Amino acid sequence: MDHDLEMRRYLFDLAGYLVIPDVLSRSEIDELNRLIDARGLPPPHEKIRFGSAAGGAPECPGFLDWGKPFCDLLDHPRIMPLLQITLGDWFRLDRLYGISMEAGMGAHQLHGGNAPYSPSEYYHVRNGRIHNAFTVVSWNLVDTGPAHGGFCCVPGSHKSNFVRPDPIPTINQGRWEMMEGESLAPGVVIPEAPAGSVVLFSEALTHGTAPWKGPHQRRTLLYKYCQSHLAWSARRVRPPASVPLTPRQQILFQEPANPGTWTASLFPAIEANPA
């Protein structure tokens, strides 16, 4: 493992998330936004999620059928080494959806965390390796961060031994309310994540969405990956019919299976064991 990956592994284990800047070029960002604009989606205040259905596992391709640029993100070369660190050598795409927000929209409550323990969202380290059930890759198509809103979390909560005290924050009529007016609840951070950056985080991390204050519309694409033997539900994301996939991309759509036995390898240096 090179020094850069070793450092990112250390930081991911420490905080439960990473911000990787400048993954997408300006032209790639513009093309993804153009393809989204072409769909004529409802305004965010009517529907905050787009490009999927039924919790992100839509029994269809979702926005992957909107064009090759969305499929190119499935196994992006800047992201795959980080997924290998956080999920191992075999994993699958479990869910995907987009999030859009406009100024004045409230936030989504904090959720997740190591306590109380959830067997479907685990995180631990054994024998020098990270064992993590789900890793989320969040692609920012506009600037997000403390001045705008967007992804927020409690760093380190993926390893917390105690239940998060209430209220951090409270729920009021289905909207997330910050403690002390507009100030963040204790321990919560909104990382700076400009357009073209990726926020990669463990689903075991306590995370949510801060209120959107930016003058521009928020646009974020979430790809959720898991250990190859896991599944969030019985529903599946299906491969797109309109975009040919590479052999490695096709592996990401396999049914849940025992890693290394029934699932083909995502990395050339690793060969799966045929049963």
Salt bridges, closest charged atoms under 4 A:
ASP4 OD2 - ARG8 NE 3.25
ASP13 OD2 - LYS159 NZ 3.37
ASP30 OD1 - ARG26 NH2 3.11
GLU31 OE2 - ARG34 NH2 2.83
ASP37 OD1 - ARG219 NH2 2.57
GLU59 OE1 - ARG238 NH2 2.93
ASP72 OD1 - LYS68 NZ 2.85
ASP75 OD2 - ARG248 NE 3.21
ASP94 OD1 - ARG92 NH1 2.91
ASP94 OD2 - ARG95 NE 2.97
GLU102 OE2 - HIS45 ND1 2.69
GLU203 OE1 - ARG95 NH2 3.48
GLU203 OE2 - HIS207 NE2 3.33
GLU203 OE1 - LYS224 NZ 3.61
GLU255 OE1 - ARG236 NE 3.20
GLU255 OE2 - ARG238 NH1 3.54
